[in-house]
Amino acid sequence: MKSDESVGLEVLDDVHAELATKRKIFIQLKHTTQTNADGTPKSMTQLDVDMWKTFSNWCKVIADKESGRGNVSEQLGFVKDTDFVLSSNKIDNLKNSVLNDIRAIQKGDKKYSTFKNGMSDLKSKTKDGKIKAYIDTVLALDADVANIFFKNIYFDLGCDEIIEKCKTAIKEHHIDDSKIDDVFSDIDSRLRQENFSLTKNKEKITFSFDDFRKKYRIYFDQARNGRLRIIRFNGVLPENLADQIFIQQLIDINDLEPEDTEHIAMYTRCLLYMVNNFDRWEKDGDISRGQIDDFKREAMARWQIEFDSVYRRRLNEDEILEKALGIFDAIRKEKLELDGQLLPTEMNNGCYYHLSNIPKIGWHKYWESKYK
């Protein structure tokens, strides 16, 4: 879309667009799951039911009295300012006489009257009552109106890689390759939620250029600003959470009870929140292994300062447990940065849970002999 343009879903058609020039585009989407022996989608034949149903639907729209198009002059005005697009994953077919005749009309190589006779012949050759009815609707359209209508029809066939086309469009907004999937996922997720909400409230699904820009520009901006994209962990937790070393460490210093499944799950989510994001950043090339090592080294250095400061003297077991809890509480307040970006508290905590799970750090004075 450009400024002063809009798109609608299931409003005027499957999809429609209103351009700044006041021209409208009506788009019918016809997807098939039928395939040829080689796995490719079926071709669009001259008696294709989806094709004729589409033509019939458009003819009904053109001649819709309730929309003020009850006479020929109004219909002519409408078709002159409207394009009609049939988009399908069905393959273009050079043997399809209907497609060939429409393209010939558009080139000026065939008159509509000849094409109309051809439609009548096709109708007589099929026994399918639905297709006969669809062809009748087309034949009923005024000849002058139909002539312009067929000149303004376009076919987007073999249209199968929709998601890849969307990602290419995102790339053309100067988004780095490593960020394209993130931008697509963000926009797709929000669009689905918004469409669901509008449908539920029985509102029309329309997006103007300004609406889209206002609501979705943030996802492009985030991808361009160089900041690490942090994704919440919403996955399935592993089994036997209480058996994790970092949980055992916390149980041993009385921070957790073995049956405290709620906090054990919460701590585990923090660990996976950190680990999954770091793995993804490294895989996508957003950070290097060296940066990850430096980050963990810094986290461990801060832990070492806290650890050494409380265990300077001989302590009994009760005192050790009290000091261990103090270290754990203090270290969870640390603010860590990665590549100059301050990380969320839950991710910081997840880092320390991860380090104590390896285990590289601990809370009890004698953690190494207990867990290494």
C-alpha positions as CSV (number, residue, x, y, z in Angstrom):
1,M,0.0,0.0,0.0
2,K,0.9,3.6,-0.5
3,S,-0.5,6.7,1.2
4,D,-4.3,7.1,1.0
5,E,-4.7,3.4,0.0
6,S,-6.4,0.6,1.9
7,V,-7.0,-3.1,1.9
8,G,-10.0,-5.1,3.1
9,L,-10.6,-8.8,3.9
10,E,-14.0,-10.4,3.2
11,V,-15.6,-6.9,2.8
12,L,-16.1,-6.3,-0.9
13,D,-14.4,-9.6,-2.0
14,D,-12.0,-12.2,-0.5
15,V,-9.6,-9.3,-0.6
16,H,-10.0,-5.8,-2.1
17,A,-7.8,-2.8,-2.4
18,E,-8.7,0.8,-2.9
19,L,-5.9,2.8,-4.5
20,A,-5.1,6.5,-4.2
21,T,-6.3,6.9,-7.8
22,K,-9.8,5.8,-6.6
23,R,-9.4,2.6,-8.6
24,K,-10.5,-0.6,-6.9
25,I,-9.0,-4.1,-7.1
26,F,-11.2,-7.1,-6.4
27,I,-9.3,-10.3,-5.6
28,Q,-10.7,-13.8,-5.4
29,L,-8.5,-16.5,-3.8
30,K,-8.9,-20.1,-4.9
31,H,-6.6,-22.6,-3.3
32,T,-6.6,-26.3,-4.3
33,T,-5.2,-29.3,-2.4
34,Q,-5.6,-31.5,-5.5
35,T,-2.2,-32.3,-7.1
36,N,-0.8,-34.0,-10.2
37,A,1.2,-37.2,-9.9
38,D,4.4,-35.2,-9.5
39,G,2.9,-33.3,-6.5
40,T,2.3,-30.0,-8.3
41,P,-1.2,-28.4,-8.1
42,K,-3.7,-29.1,-10.8
43,S,-4.0,-26.9,-13.8
44,M,-6.9,-24.5,-14.3
45,T,-9.0,-26.1,-17.0
46,Q,-11.6,-24.3,-19.3
47,L,-14.4,-25.8,-17.2
48,D,-12.8,-25.2,-13.9
49,V,-15.6,-24.7,-11.3
50,D,-13.5,-22.2,-9.2
51,M,-12.9,-20.0,-12.3
52,W,-16.5,-19.9,-13.4
53,K,-17.7,-19.4,-9.9
54,T,-15.3,-16.4,-9.6
55,F,-16.5,-14.9,-12.9
56,S,-20.1,-15.4,-11.7
57,N,-19.5,-13.7,-8.3
58,W,-17.9,-10.7,-10.0
59,C,-20.8,-10.4,-12.5
60,K,-23.2,-10.4,-9.6
61,V,-21.2,-7.6,-7.9
62,I,-21.1,-5.6,-11.1
63,A,-24.9,-5.8,-11.6
64,D,-25.8,-5.4,-7.9
65,K,-28.9,-3.2,-7.6
66,E,-28.5,-2.7,-3.9
67,S,-25.1,-1.1,-4.5
68,G,-26.7,1.3,-7.1
69,R,-25.6,-0.6,-10.2
70,G,-29.0,-1.6,-11.5
71,N,-28.5,-0.1,-15.0
72,V,-25.8,-0.4,-17.7
73,S,-24.4,3.1,-17.3
74,E,-23.7,2.5,-13.6
75,Q,-22.2,-0.9,-14.4
76,L,-19.9,0.6,-17.0
77,G,-18.7,3.3,-14.6
78,F,-17.9,0.5,-12.1
79,V,-16.0,-1.9,-14.3
80,K,-14.0,1.0,-15.9
81,D,-12.5,1.8,-12.5
82,T,-12.1,-1.7,-11.2
83,D,-9.6,-4.5,-11.7
84,F,-10.4,-8.1,-11.0
85,V,-7.7,-10.6,-10.0
86,L,-8.1,-14.4,-9.7
87,S,-5.3,-15.7,-7.6
88,S,-4.8,-19.4,-7.3
89,N,-2.1,-22.0,-6.7
90,K,-3.6,-23.8,-9.8
91,I,-1.2,-23.8,-12.7
92,D,-1.7,-21.7,-15.8
93,N,-2.8,-23.8,-18.7
94,L,-2.0,-23.0,-22.3
95,K,-4.8,-25.4,-23.4
96,N,-7.4,-23.5,-21.4
97,S,-9.4,-21.8,-24.2
98,V,-11.1,-19.5,-21.8
99,L,-7.9,-18.0,-20.5
100,N,-6.5,-17.8,-24.0
101,D,-9.7,-16.0,-25.3
102,I,-9.6,-13.5,-22.4
103,R,-6.0,-12.7,-23.1
104,A,-6.8,-12.3,-26.8
105,I,-9.6,-9.8,-25.9
106,Q,-7.1,-7.8,-23.8
107,K,-4.7,-7.7,-26.7
108,G,-7.4,-6.7,-29.2
109,D,-7.1,-9.9,-31.1
110,K,-10.6,-11.2,-30.3
111,K,-14.0,-9.5,-30.0
112,Y,-16.2,-10.2,-26.9
113,S,-19.1,-11.4,-29.2
114,T,-16.9,-14.3,-30.4
115,F,-15.9,-15.1,-26.9
116,K,-19.5,-15.1,-25.8
117,N,-20.4,-17.6,-28.4
118,G,-17.5,-19.8,-27.1
119,M,-19.0,-19.6,-23.6
120,S,-22.3,-20.8,-24.9
121,D,-20.6,-23.7,-26.6
122,L,-18.8,-24.6,-23.4
123,K,-22.1,-24.5,-21.5
124,S,-23.6,-27.0,-23.9
125,K,-20.7,-29.4,-23.4
126,T,-20.8,-29.7,-19.6
127,K,-23.4,-31.7,-17.6
128,D,-22.4,-29.9,-14.4
129,G,-25.4,-27.8,-13.3
130,K,-23.4,-25.5,-11.1
131,I,-21.0,-24.6,-14.0
132,K,-24.0,-24.1,-16.3
133,A,-25.5,-21.6,-13.8
134,Y,-22.2,-19.8,-13.4
135,I,-21.9,-19.4,-17.2
136,D,-25.5,-18.2,-17.4
137,T,-24.7,-15.4,-14.9
138,V,-21.8,-14.3,-17.1
139,L,-23.7,-14.5,-20.3
140,A,-26.5,-12.3,-18.7
141,L,-24.1,-9.4,-18.3
142,D,-24.5,-6.6,-20.8
143,A,-22.1,-7.1,-23.7
144,D,-20.5,-3.6,-23.4
145,V,-20.0,-4.1,-19.7
146,A,-18.7,-7.6,-20.1
147,N,-16.2,-6.5,-22.8
148,I,-14.6,-4.0,-20.3
149,F,-14.9,-6.5,-17.5
150,F,-12.9,-9.2,-19.3
151,K,-10.3,-6.6,-20.3
152,N,-9.8,-5.8,-16.6
153,I,-9.3,-9.4,-15.4
154,Y,-5.9,-10.5,-14.3
155,F,-4.7,-14.0,-13.4
156,D,-2.2,-14.8,-10.7
157,L,-1.8,-18.5,-11.2
158,G,0.7,-20.9,-9.7
159,C,0.6,-18.6,-6.6
160,D,1.9,-21.0,-4.0
161,E,4.9,-19.5,-2.1
162,I,2.8,-16.9,-0.3
163,I,5.0,-16.8,2.9
164,E,8.2,-16.4,0.8
165,K,6.6,-13.5,-1.1
166,C,5.7,-11.8,2.2
167,K,9.3,-12.3,3.5
168,T,10.6,-10.8,0.2
169,A,8.4,-7.8,0.7
170,I,9.8,-7.4,4.3
171,K,13.3,-7.7,2.9
172,E,12.5,-4.9,0.5
173,H,11.9,-2.6,3.5
174,H,15.7,-2.8,4.1
175,I,15.4,-5.5,6.8
176,D,18.5,-7.6,7.5
177,D,18.1,-11.2,6.4
178,S,18.6,-12.5,10.0
179,K,15.6,-10.4,11.1
180,I,13.1,-11.2,8.4
181,D,11.6,-14.2,10.1
182,D,11.2,-12.3,13.3
183,V,9.4,-9.4,11.6
184,F,7.2,-11.8,9.6
185,S,6.2,-13.7,12.8
186,D,5.4,-10.5,14.7
187,I,3.3,-9.0,12.0
188,D,1.5,-12.3,11.2
189,S,0.7,-12.9,14.9
190,R,-0.6,-9.5,15.5
191,L,-2.7,-9.5,12.3
192,R,-4.3,-12.8,13.2
193,Q,-5.2,-11.5,16.7
194,E,-6.6,-8.3,15.3
195,N,-8.6,-10.0,12.6
196,F,-10.0,-12.4,15.2
197,S,-11.0,-9.5,17.4
198,L,-12.6,-7.6,14.5
199,T,-14.5,-10.7,13.4
200,K,-15.7,-11.5,16.9
201,N,-17.0,-7.9,17.3
202,K,-18.6,-8.2,13.8
203,E,-16.5,-5.3,12.5
204,K,-15.1,-5.0,9.0
205,I,-11.5,-6.0,8.5
206,T,-9.9,-3.1,6.7
207,F,-6.5,-1.5,6.9
208,S,-5.6,1.8,5.6
209,F,-1.9,2.7,4.9
210,D,-1.9,5.0,7.9
211,D,-3.5,2.3,10.1
212,F,-1.0,-0.3,9.1
213,R,1.9,2.1,9.4
214,K,0.9,3.2,12.9
215,K,0.3,-0.3,14.3
216,Y,3.0,-2.3,12.5
217,R,5.9,0.1,11.9
218,I,7.3,-0.8,15.3
219,Y,8.3,-4.3,14.1
220,F,10.3,-2.9,11.2
221,D,11.9,-0.3,13.5
222,Q,12.9,-2.9,16.1
223,A,14.5,-5.0,13.3
224,R,16.5,-2.0,12.2
225,N,17.7,-0.6,15.5
226,G,20.4,-3.3,16.0
227,R,19.0,-4.3,19.4
228,L,18.8,-8.0,20.3
229,R,15.3,-9.3,19.9
230,I,14.2,-11.1,23.1
231,I,11.5,-13.8,22.8
232,R,9.6,-15.1,25.7
233,F,9.8,-18.8,26.5
234,N,6.4,-20.4,26.0
235,G,7.6,-24.0,25.4
236,V,7.1,-27.2,27.2
237,L,9.1,-27.7,30.4
238,P,11.3,-30.9,30.7
239,E,10.3,-33.7,33.0
240,N,11.8,-34.2,36.5
241,L,12.4,-30.5,37.1
242,A,13.4,-31.1,40.7
243,D,16.3,-33.3,39.6
244,Q,18.1,-30.4,37.9
245,I,21.4,-29.5,39.6
246,F,20.5,-25.8,40.1
247,I,17.2,-26.8,41.7
248,Q,19.0,-29.2,44.0
249,Q,21.4,-26.5,45.0
250,L,18.4,-24.2,46.0
251,I,16.7,-27.0,47.9
252,D,19.9,-27.6,49.9
253,I,20.1,-24.0,51.0
254,N,16.4,-24.0,51.9
255,D,15.3,-21.5,49.2
256,L,13.0,-24.2,47.8
257,E,11.0,-27.1,49.1
258,P,11.0,-30.2,46.8
259,E,7.2,-30.0,46.5
260,D,7.3,-26.3,45.6
261,T,6.5,-27.1,41.9
262,E,5.3,-23.6,41.1
263,H,8.6,-21.9,41.9
264,I,10.7,-24.8,40.5
265,A,8.8,-24.3,37.2
266,M,9.2,-20.5,37.3
267,Y,13.0,-20.8,37.9
268,T,13.3,-23.3,35.0
269,R,11.4,-21.0,32.6
270,C,13.9,-18.3,33.5
271,L,16.8,-20.6,32.7
272,L,15.3,-21.7,29.3
273,Y,14.4,-18.0,28.6
274,M,18.1,-17.2,28.8
275,V,19.5,-20.3,27.1
276,N,17.0,-20.3,24.1
277,N,17.6,-16.6,23.3
278,F,21.4,-16.9,23.5
279,D,21.3,-20.0,21.3
280,R,19.1,-18.2,18.7
281,W,21.2,-15.0,18.8
282,E,24.4,-17.0,18.2
283,K,22.8,-19.1,15.4
284,D,21.5,-16.0,13.7
285,G,24.9,-14.3,13.9
286,D,23.6,-11.5,16.2
287,I,26.3,-12.3,18.8
288,S,29.5,-14.4,18.7
289,R,30.6,-17.2,20.9
290,G,33.3,-14.9,22.3
291,Q,30.6,-12.4,23.4
292,I,28.7,-15.2,25.1
293,D,31.8,-16.3,26.9
294,D,32.6,-12.8,28.0
295,F,29.1,-12.3,29.3
296,K,29.2,-15.5,31.4
297,R,32.7,-14.6,32.6
298,E,31.4,-11.2,33.8
299,A,28.4,-12.9,35.5
300,M,30.7,-15.3,37.3
301,A,33.0,-12.5,38.4
302,R,30.2,-10.8,40.1
303,W,29.1,-14.0,41.7
304,Q,32.7,-14.6,42.9
305,I,32.8,-11.2,44.6
306,E,29.6,-11.9,46.5
307,F,30.7,-15.5,47.4
308,D,34.2,-14.4,48.7
309,S,32.8,-11.5,50.7
310,V,30.5,-13.7,52.9
311,Y,32.8,-16.7,53.4
312,R,35.8,-15.0,54.8
313,R,35.6,-16.7,58.1
314,R,34.7,-20.1,59.6
315,L,31.0,-20.6,59.8
316,N,28.7,-23.3,61.1
317,E,26.1,-25.0,58.9
318,D,23.3,-22.7,60.0
319,E,25.4,-19.7,59.3
320,I,26.4,-21.1,55.9
321,L,22.8,-21.6,54.9
322,E,22.0,-18.0,55.9
323,K,24.9,-16.6,53.9
324,A,24.1,-18.8,50.9
325,L,20.6,-17.3,50.8
326,G,22.1,-13.9,51.0
327,I,24.4,-14.6,48.1
328,F,21.5,-15.9,46.0
329,D,19.3,-12.9,46.9
330,A,22.1,-10.4,46.1
331,I,23.1,-12.0,42.8
332,R,19.5,-12.0,41.5
333,K,19.6,-8.2,41.7
334,E,22.5,-7.9,39.4
335,K,22.0,-6.0,36.1
336,L,23.9,-7.7,33.2
337,E,24.5,-6.3,29.7
338,L,25.1,-8.1,26.5
339,D,26.4,-6.2,23.5
340,G,25.6,-3.0,25.3
341,Q,22.0,-4.0,25.9
342,L,20.6,-4.3,29.4
343,L,18.9,-7.7,29.8
344,P,15.6,-8.3,31.6
345,T,15.8,-9.4,35.2
346,E,14.3,-12.8,34.5
347,M,17.0,-13.4,31.9
348,N,19.7,-12.3,34.3
349,N,18.4,-14.7,36.9
350,G,18.2,-17.4,34.2
351,C,21.9,-16.9,33.5
352,Y,22.8,-17.6,37.1
353,Y,20.4,-20.6,37.2
354,H,22.2,-21.9,34.1
355,L,25.7,-21.4,35.5
356,S,24.7,-23.2,38.8
357,N,23.2,-26.0,36.7
358,I,26.4,-26.7,34.7
359,P,27.6,-26.2,37.5
360,K,30.1,-23.3,37.4
361,I,28.9,-21.5,40.5
362,G,27.0,-22.4,43.7
363,W,25.6,-20.9,46.8
364,H,26.7,-23.2,49.7
365,K,30.3,-22.7,50.9
366,Y,31.1,-26.3,49.8
367,W,29.0,-26.4,46.7
368,E,31.9,-27.7,44.5
369,S,32.4,-30.9,46.6
370,K,28.6,-31.4,46.6
371,Y,27.8,-30.9,43.0
372,K,30.9,-31.0,40.8
